[in-house]
Amino acid sequence: VLVTDRKIVTEDRNLYAGFIGTDSEQEGREAGLFLLKKFPKAAADSRTIKIIEISGTEGSSVAIGRAAGFREIITKHTEFQIIHSVSGDFLRSKGYELMRDILVDFKDIDVVFSHNDGMTLGIIDAMKEKGIKPGTDIVIITIDAEQAAIDALRRGEVNCVIECNPKTGPDIMDLTKRLARGESIPRLKHVHEEVFTEDDDLSSLLPRGY
């Protein structure tokens, strides 16, 4: 048995041969690292960067990992403060609904860290309804790197897109064949992922295909 996409918790490690998928903790770290580059003088200026986190489905391994990786970076820097964190269940409609209410309850927001592109698109819709310029008035970080998010990055509506690579099929087949031949495989294998930011030249980036 190979586990992919979501990690599982079990006391019996012999129930599966290995996990292959994305590194959700590193995805969260990349979000934090982008903020360090985006606001390099915040600490020196005694400025507090106020962050809204729209997380994924509660209890899912990817939501846990992304939140943990993000906090691993920003908790070392007191100028960054998560003022509100709530689950959007990875749904565009939920991202829209939550952000619409958040913009009423919180008047001073510097950053939105969204755990996936679907929620981010809903968040952007809510901002535009309020006359807020996404990516300009509020910095937006999103995870997945679907085509729609890359397009939003090109338009300046998103500042950082962190890839969650869904193209695991070839690697899964390779590991499956190795298992069938009786070979040993790694217990944990992460697929390659990239980070795209507002400072990058995206002219040569190929269509995502998803």
RAZIDA-V279534 format. One line per field, one symbol per residue. phi: phi as a letter, one per 20 degrees, with the letter a starting at -180 (. if undefined). Layout:
phi: ???
This chain:
phi: .ddcmdfcdbfdfefbeadcreefffgfffffffffffcfdgffeleeeeddddeeggnffffffffffffgeffecffeceeacbedlmdfffgffffgfffeececcdbdddfbfgffffffgffffemeefndfcfcdccqmfgfffffffenecdbcdfdfeeeggffffffffffeneecffcceefcccdcfeeedfeffgfnb
